[in-house]
Structure formats: structure tokens, C-alpha cells
Amino acid sequence: MPSIIRHVMVMGRVQGVGYRAWTGDQAILLGVQGWVRNRSDGSVEAVFAGPQDAVMQMIEMCHRGPPPAHVKSVVVSDVMPDMLKLRVGGETFSQLGTV
């Protein structure tokens, strides 16, 4: 069972710059579970679950993102474990479609 689960909303120039793919790669490297997706308002939404240190490191990395991104703000909140059910079956971290 993950030790913490956090919901993250990232605003700025975060679509069309590889932010979702970058987030997925970084999460897998850190052993973080969850998902990431673009939102129709131009933001990126993610849920991160795992050991507190890894999740907090992932959130900190979201403040920078990949080199072409320009992050204006990151809003973090607690979330219930049922949000992890949005992952694609069999994946520990999923890149989901835009909502």
C-alpha cells in the first residue's frame, strides 16, 4: 500500500512540450505509481502514490518540468486511493488521454 497519495495540478506552458511523457518517465524512475493527463483548460493533472520521499521529490520536479515547459503554478492536494483506479490495467503509471 502506498504511504502517501497526492493529486497535482500543473499550470503554465505544460502542453505540447512533452510534459506528460516526461512525468511518466520520472515517476517510473522514482518508483512512483499513478497517472498523468492533459486537461482541456491547458493544465496537466497527475496523481502520485508511493513512499513519501519519492512522491515529494516527484512533486518538486513538477515545478520545473521538462526543458521546454514553463510552469507557473503547482497545486497539491490529498486524494483518496480510488483515484488510482484511473490507471490502465497492469500499469504502475499511466499516461491518460485529455479530459
C-alpha positions as CSV (number, residue, x, y, z in Angstrom):
1,M,0.0,0.0,0.0
2,P,1.4,3.4,-0.9
3,S,2.4,5.5,2.0
4,I,1.0,8.8,0.5
5,I,-1.1,9.8,-2.4
6,R,-1.2,13.3,-3.8
7,H,-3.2,15.0,-6.6
8,V,-1.3,17.6,-8.6
9,M,-2.5,20.3,-11.0
10,V,0.3,22.0,-13.0
11,M,-0.5,25.2,-14.8
12,G,1.6,27.2,-17.4
13,R,3.0,26.2,-20.7
14,V,2.8,22.5,-20.0
15,Q,1.0,21.0,-23.0
16,G,2.7,20.4,-26.4
17,V,6.2,20.3,-24.7
18,G,6.3,16.6,-23.7
19,Y,5.2,17.2,-20.1
20,R,3.1,14.1,-19.8
21,A,5.8,11.8,-21.2
22,W,8.4,13.4,-19.0
23,T,6.2,13.0,-16.0
24,G,5.7,9.3,-16.7
25,D,9.4,8.7,-17.2
26,Q,10.3,10.5,-14.0
27,A,7.6,8.7,-12.0
28,I,8.8,5.3,-13.2
29,L,12.4,6.1,-12.4
30,L,11.4,7.1,-8.8
31,G,9.1,4.1,-8.3
32,V,6.0,6.3,-8.1
33,Q,2.6,4.9,-9.1
34,G,-0.3,6.8,-10.5
35,W,-1.2,8.6,-13.7
36,V,-0.9,11.9,-15.7
37,R,-3.2,13.6,-18.2
38,N,-3.7,16.8,-20.1
39,R,-6.8,18.9,-19.3
40,S,-8.8,20.9,-21.9
41,D,-8.0,24.1,-20.0
42,G,-4.3,23.7,-20.8
43,S,-3.2,22.3,-17.5
44,V,-1.7,18.9,-16.6
45,E,-3.2,16.8,-13.9
46,A,-1.5,13.9,-12.1
47,V,-1.9,11.5,-9.2
48,F,1.3,10.3,-7.5
49,A,1.4,7.4,-4.9
50,G,4.2,5.8,-3.1
51,P,6.8,6.4,-0.5
52,Q,6.6,9.9,0.9
53,D,10.2,10.8,-0.2
54,A,9.6,9.7,-3.8
55,V,6.2,11.4,-4.1
56,M,7.6,14.7,-2.6
57,Q,10.6,14.5,-5.0
58,M,8.2,14.0,-7.9
59,I,6.1,17.0,-6.9
60,E,9.2,19.1,-6.6
61,M,10.3,18.1,-10.1
62,C,6.9,19.1,-11.4
63,H,7.7,22.7,-10.5
64,R,10.3,22.6,-13.3
65,G,9.1,20.0,-15.8
66,P,11.0,19.2,-19.0
67,P,13.2,21.9,-20.5
68,P,10.6,23.4,-23.0
69,A,8.0,23.8,-20.2
70,H,7.2,27.0,-18.3
71,V,5.5,26.1,-15.1
72,K,3.5,28.9,-13.5
73,S,2.0,27.1,-10.5
74,V,1.6,23.6,-9.0
75,V,-1.4,22.9,-6.7
76,V,-1.1,19.8,-4.5
77,S,-3.9,18.2,-2.5
78,D,-4.6,14.9,-0.7
79,V,-6.6,12.4,-2.7
80,M,-8.4,9.1,-1.9
81,P,-6.9,5.8,-3.1
82,D,-9.8,5.2,-5.6
83,M,-8.2,7.9,-7.9
84,L,-5.5,5.3,-8.7
85,K,-8.2,3.2,-10.4
86,L,-7.9,5.5,-13.4
87,R,-4.7,3.8,-14.4
88,V,-4.6,1.5,-17.4
89,G,-4.9,-2.1,-16.2
90,G,-1.5,-3.7,-15.5
91,E,0.4,-0.4,-15.5
92,T,2.0,1.1,-12.4
93,F,2.0,4.6,-14.0
94,S,-0.3,5.6,-16.9
95,Q,-0.4,8.5,-19.4
96,L,-4.1,9.1,-19.9
97,G,-6.0,11.0,-22.6
98,T,-7.1,14.6,-22.4
99,V,-10.2,15.4,-20.4
